[in-house]
């Protein structure tokens, strides 16, 4: 016997010209194959709070906070639009 998790997350980050850009998505196990990942955007901060993990330990202070709440978000550049 094994347990199936209720969901999973994906965090994507990149460094371009000295700027860190990042985004996160949170998916449930009930998502269909035909669901757009854009509908599951999440801020990194809330995933960190839920998991107890620090995904950007080398960043600190306001800069880390701004990235983790979506101020420098890759969302748009991955094909998602408002």
C-alpha positions as a Markdown table, in Angstrom:
| # | Residue | x | y | z |
|---|---|---|---|---|
| 1 | Unk | 0.0 | 0.0 | 0.0 |
| 2 | Unk | 1.1 | 3.6 | -0.6 |
| 3 | Unk | -0.4 | 7.0 | -0.2 |
| 4 | Unk | -1.0 | 9.3 | -3.2 |
| 5 | Unk | -0.3 | 12.9 | -2.5 |
| 6 | Unk | -3.2 | 15.3 | -2.8 |
| 7 | Unk | -1.2 | 17.4 | -5.2 |
| 8 | Unk | 2.2 | 18.8 | -6.2 |
| 9 | Unk | 3.9 | 22.0 | -7.0 |
| 10 | Unk | 6.5 | 23.3 | -9.5 |
| 11 | Unk | 8.7 | 26.3 | -9.0 |
| 12 | Unk | 10.7 | 27.8 | -11.9 |
| 13 | Unk | 13.4 | 30.4 | -11.5 |
| 14 | Unk | 16.0 | 31.9 | -13.7 |
| 15 | Unk | 18.7 | 34.6 | -13.5 |
| 16 | Unk | 18.9 | 37.1 | -16.3 |
| 17 | Unk | 21.2 | 40.1 | -16.2 |
| 18 | Unk | 21.6 | 39.9 | -12.4 |
| 19 | Unk | 17.8 | 39.7 | -11.8 |
| 20 | Unk | 16.1 | 36.7 | -10.4 |
| 21 | Unk | 12.8 | 35.8 | -12.0 |
| 22 | Unk | 10.6 | 33.1 | -10.6 |
| 23 | Unk | 7.1 | 31.7 | -10.6 |
| 24 | Unk | 5.2 | 28.8 | -9.0 |
| 25 | Unk | 2.3 | 26.5 | -9.9 |
| 26 | Unk | 0.3 | 24.3 | -7.5 |
| 27 | Unk | -1.6 | 21.4 | -9.0 |
| 28 | Unk | -4.1 | 18.9 | -7.4 |
| 29 | Unk | -4.2 | 15.2 | -8.4 |
| 30 | Unk | -7.6 | 15.8 | -9.8 |
| 31 | Unk | -6.5 | 18.1 | -12.6 |
| 32 | Unk | -7.2 | 16.8 | -16.1 |
| 33 | Unk | -4.7 | 16.6 | -18.9 |
| 34 | Unk | -6.6 | 19.3 | -20.7 |
| 35 | Unk | -6.2 | 21.9 | -17.9 |
| 36 | Unk | -4.0 | 24.9 | -18.6 |
| 37 | Unk | -1.1 | 25.2 | -16.1 |
| 38 | Unk | -1.7 | 29.0 | -16.2 |
| 39 | Unk | -4.9 | 28.4 | -14.1 |
| 40 | Unk | -2.8 | 27.1 | -11.2 |
| 41 | Unk | -0.4 | 29.9 | -10.5 |
| 42 | Unk | 0.6 | 30.3 | -6.9 |
| 43 | Unk | 3.1 | 32.5 | -5.1 |
| 44 | Unk | 6.2 | 30.9 | -3.8 |
| 45 | Unk | 5.7 | 32.3 | -0.3 |
| 46 | Unk | 2.5 | 30.3 | 0.2 |
| 47 | Unk | 4.1 | 27.0 | -1.0 |
| 48 | Unk | 7.0 | 27.7 | 1.4 |
| 49 | Unk | 4.6 | 28.3 | 4.3 |
| 50 | Unk | 2.7 | 25.0 | 3.5 |
| 51 | Unk | 5.8 | 22.9 | 3.0 |
| 52 | Unk | 8.2 | 24.5 | 5.6 |
| 53 | Unk | 10.9 | 24.7 | 2.9 |
| 54 | Unk | 12.9 | 27.7 | 1.8 |
| 55 | Unk | 13.3 | 27.5 | -2.0 |
| 56 | Unk | 15.5 | 30.6 | -2.2 |
| 57 | Unk | 17.8 | 30.4 | 0.8 |
| 58 | Unk | 20.6 | 32.5 | -0.7 |
| 59 | Unk | 18.2 | 35.5 | -1.1 |
| 60 | Unk | 17.2 | 37.6 | 1.9 |
| 61 | Unk | 15.1 | 40.4 | 3.1 |
| 62 | Unk | 12.7 | 42.5 | 1.0 |
| 63 | Unk | 14.3 | 41.2 | -2.3 |
| 64 | Unk | 13.5 | 37.6 | -1.4 |
| 65 | Unk | 10.0 | 38.6 | -0.3 |
| 66 | Unk | 9.3 | 40.5 | -3.5 |
| 67 | Unk | 10.3 | 37.5 | -5.7 |
| 68 | Unk | 8.4 | 35.0 | -3.6 |
| 69 | Unk | 5.1 | 37.0 | -3.8 |
| 70 | Unk | 5.3 | 37.5 | -7.5 |
| 71 | Unk | 6.9 | 40.9 | -8.1 |
| 72 | Unk | 9.4 | 39.4 | -10.5 |
| 73 | Unk | 7.1 | 36.7 | -12.0 |
| 74 | Unk | 7.8 | 34.6 | -15.0 |
| 75 | Unk | 4.1 | 33.9 | -15.4 |
| 76 | Unk | 3.6 | 36.2 | -18.4 |
| 77 | Unk | 6.7 | 35.0 | -20.1 |
| 78 | Unk | 5.6 | 31.4 | -19.9 |
| 79 | Unk | 2.5 | 32.2 | -22.1 |
| 80 | Unk | 0.0 | 33.0 | -19.4 |
| 81 | Unk | -2.0 | 36.2 | -19.8 |
| 82 | Unk | -4.5 | 38.0 | -17.5 |
